Amino acid sequence: MTQPTKNFLYIALLGAFVGGLVAFFMYNKPHKDYAGAEVAQAWTSEELVAWHMDHDASMHSEWTEKVMEVSGEVSEWTPNGLILAPGVVVVWAEGVSAPSTKPSLVTVKGRIVGYDDLFGEVRLDHGVLQ
């Protein structure tokens, strides 16, 4: 084997090893704790839906991916989440079990995923009761 071929082989093996290490650590990186994250803003469900309806879609990114605290009247309650009137859909965080009885007023904390303008709903995930 010639010297340039050996050098290329060593560089390729080193690159594969480093790439494997990076992939391993990225795959095993811990998930973000949304339940323990700081709340960016507290809203009532009416205020949150009204803000999204009144502002252009380009402005919605201001709150997307932020952790919010939203309080309001429960219009629907399921084991997977709830809907606050007039249209805030909350999906429970993984491992969170909701109470079996449906309360009338709640405050939830969750990450805003986005606004569905077809249904007029703001969607939150990683929801937990406060």
N, C-alpha and C positions, 0 to 999 in steps of 0.2 A: 504494500500500500504506500502511496506517495504521501508526503508531508501535508499538502493541502487537503487531501481526502481525510486524513486523520484529524486535522483541525476541524473540518466541517462536521465530522462525526461527533467529536467532543462537544462542539457548540450545539449541535442538534439535540444530543442527550441532555445537556445542561438546560436547554430551553424547554424540553419536554418535562424535566423534573420540576423546574420553577413553575411552569404552567399547571402541572398537577398539584403543587402545593397551593397555588392561588385558588384553583378550583375547589380544593378540599376545604379551605378556610372560608370561602364565600358560601359554599353549600351549608356549612355548619355554623354560620353566623347566627346569633340569637335574634329572635323576632322582637320587634318593637313592642313595648308594654303600653298600649293605649289607655288602659285603665289607670295607670299611674302617671300618665302624661299630664302636663299642665294644660288647663282649659284656656283656649284662646279667647273665647267670648261666651257669655250666657245669653240665651234667647228664650222667648216664649215661642211656641210652635207657630202662632199666628204671625209674629214678627219675622221669623225665619222664612216662611213661605212667601209672605208679602215682599220681603227684600228680594228674593230670587225672581218673583214675578215682575217686579218693578225695574230690575236692572238687566242690562244686556248680557247675553251669554258670555261675552268676553270678560265681564267683570266677575263672573262666578268663580273663576280660578283663585280669587282673593281668599276664599274660604275653603276651597276644595283641599282635601287631605289634612285639614286642621281639626283638632279635637275641640268639640263644642259641648256645652251643657244646654239641654233643651227641656223646657217644662211645658206641660199642657195636659189637655183632657184626652184620655184614652178612648179611641173609637173602636179599635179592634185589638184583641189580645190572643196571641198564639204561643205555643211552646218555643217557636223559633224567633219571635220578636213581637213588635207591636206597631200600631199606627196611631199617631197623635193627630187629632183634628187641628187644622183642616187638611193636612197632607204631609206629615213627616213620618217616613217609614224607617223603623229601627230594627236592625237584625242583631240579635244577641251575640256577644263575644263567645268564642269557643270555650266550652267548659262552664259557661254561666247558665244556671238553671233559674228560670223565672218562677216567681211564686204562682201557686195554682189558682189563687183568687185574683180576679181582675180589679185593680184599684181604679178609681175614677180620675184622679190627678196624680201624675208622676213627674219626676225629674230624671232624665237619663243623660249619660255622658257617652259620646261616641265620636267617631271620625266621619266627617262629611265626605261622601263618595261623589255626590253630584246632584244635579237637579234634572228631573225628568219633565220636560215641558209638555209632553203629550198628556200625562196624567196630572201635572201640576204638583208633583211630589218632590220633596227633598229627601234624599236617601242617606242614612247613616249606617255604618257597620261598627263592629266591635263595641256594641252597646252594653252598658251596665247601668243598673238602677242606682241612683244616688240617695 
